[in-house]
Amino acid sequence: MAISSGSNRTFLFLQGPHGPFFHRLGKMLRRSGASVWRVGFNAGDRVFWPDRATYIPFTAPPETWPDRFDKIVADKGITDIVLYGDVRDIHATAIQRARDLGLMVHVFEEGYLRPYWVTYERGGSNGHSRLMTMPVDDMQHALEGSDTDTNLPPGHWGDMRQHVFYGALYHWFVMFANRKYRNFRPHRALPVTREFQLYLRRLLLMPFHAIDRRIATWRIKYGGFPYHLVLLQLEHDSSFQKHSPFSSMTEFLEVILTAFAQNAPAHHHLVFKAHPLEDGRASLRPELNRLCRLHDICDRVHYVGGGKLAQLLNETRSAITVNSTAAQQVLWRGIPIKLFGKAVYDKPEFVSDQPLSDFFSAARRPDARAYKTYRRFLLETSQVAGGFYSARGRRFLLRHVVDMMLSPDDPYDALSSGKAAPRQHLRLAK
C-alpha cells in the first residue's frame, strides 16, 4: 500500500463514536504531518476533544450548518473530512458538500464483522457502501493477488461495558453542560435526558440482565425443540431507520410472528435475540407478548435479552433479520438467512430470496464458498482489527487505520490494484 505523508493534508473531524478515539486518531494524523480540526456540536463532543486550539464549536441553528461547513472548508483549507456514520443530517449534508468540493470523505462505522473489527470506508457505509453494488465474482478477482489466510476471531474480545460507559458519560455532558450549545438538535428523536437515563439504567442493570439472559438461553438449549432465530436491532439505529422497509420494530415483529404462526411446522419454536445495547425504549417484550397472545403461540416463542450470539447460533435451523450485521456470524456458520432491508452482505449467493412461508419450512442454505470469498475480501479491505471504546481496541485500530487514511487509494481499490499492504488482522490479539 502506498502511504502518503500527511503534509499538505488538512482533516476536519465531525461527530465520532463516544469516547476518546477521534482525539487519538487526530493526534496520530498530526504526527504524520497533517493539520487537524474538529467541529463540535455539543458539550459531549467538546469534552472528548481536549485540544482547544483545534476545536471549532458550532453553536448556531442547524439550518446554518451548510454555509458554516463551506466557510470552515475555505478558511482552514480542508482536504479531508472524517466522521462516524453517514446518515445523520449534519453528516449527510457535509458529505454532499464535500463531494461537490472534491474533498476526500472518510467514514467510520461499527464493524461489518463486529465485534472484533471496525469498518473504514471512503464516501459512505452500510446502504451507501461500495459493497452494495460489488459482485462476489469481482471480489474473487481482486483476491487473486493475495494469499493471506482468513483468520478466526480471538477467544475473548469486547468493549461493551466501555461502550455503555462512554455513552452515558457523553449524554451526561450534553444534558448538564450544554448551555453554550442551546441550538443543538440530537440526530435521534429521544430527548438527551432520556438517552442519559437509558444508558445509566442499562449500565446499572447489566448484572440482572445477565441472569435473565442465562435462564432464557438455558431453557432454549435444553428445550429439545427445533427453532428459528430472529436477530433484533436497535429501532433508533441508522441501519434500521434509513435502510429498511419498516418504521418501527413492532412492524417487523408483526410480519415475522404472523408468518411463523401460519406457516412454520407446529413443533418449531421462534427465538428473538435482542441487540446487546437494547435499553427498553422500543418496548420489545410487551409488544412480543401481545403478538404472541394474538396468534396463540406464546409457548413457542422465546426472548433473549442481548448477550453473545454464538450459543444460540450453534443449534438454530435458520435466522431472520432486517439488516443486522450479526447476520455475518450466521453466514459464517453456513446457516440460512432471510433479509428484509438493505445490507452490505445482501448477495444472491448467500442470502435467501424465499418468502417467509417457504423459508420457515424449507430454508435454502447459503453458498459457503461464496461467503468465504466475501468475508476474506472484507478482512483484506474495509475491516480493521480493533475497537473504538477500549484502550486495547484503540491500540490495534490505530496501528493500521492511519496508514489507510493517508493512502491515496480507497481500501477496495488498493486490493484490486495490488497496492494493499498485508495486515495481521487478529493474530496479534490472540
Secondary structure, DSSP 4 states (H G I P E B T S, - for coil): -----STT-EEEE---SSSSHHHHHHHHHHHTT-EEEEEESSHHHHHT---GGGEEE--S-GGGHHHHHHHHHHHHT--EEEEE-S-SHHHHHHHHHHHHHT-EEEEEEE-TTTTSEEEEEES--GGGSGGGG--HHHHHHHGGG--PPPPPPPSS---HHHHHHHHHHHHHHHHHS-GGGTT---SSSS-HHHHHHHHHHHHHTHHHHHHHHHHHHHHHHTS---EEEEE---TTSHHHHHSSS-SSHHHHHHHHHHHHHHHS-TT-EEEEE--TT--STT-HHHHHHHHHHHHT-GGGEEEE-SS-SHHHHTT-SEEEESS-TTHHHHHHTT--EEE-S--TT--TTTSB---HHHHHHHPPPP-HHHHHHHHHHHHHTTEEES-SSSHHHHHHHHHHHHHHHHSSS-HHHHHHTT-PPP--TTGGG-
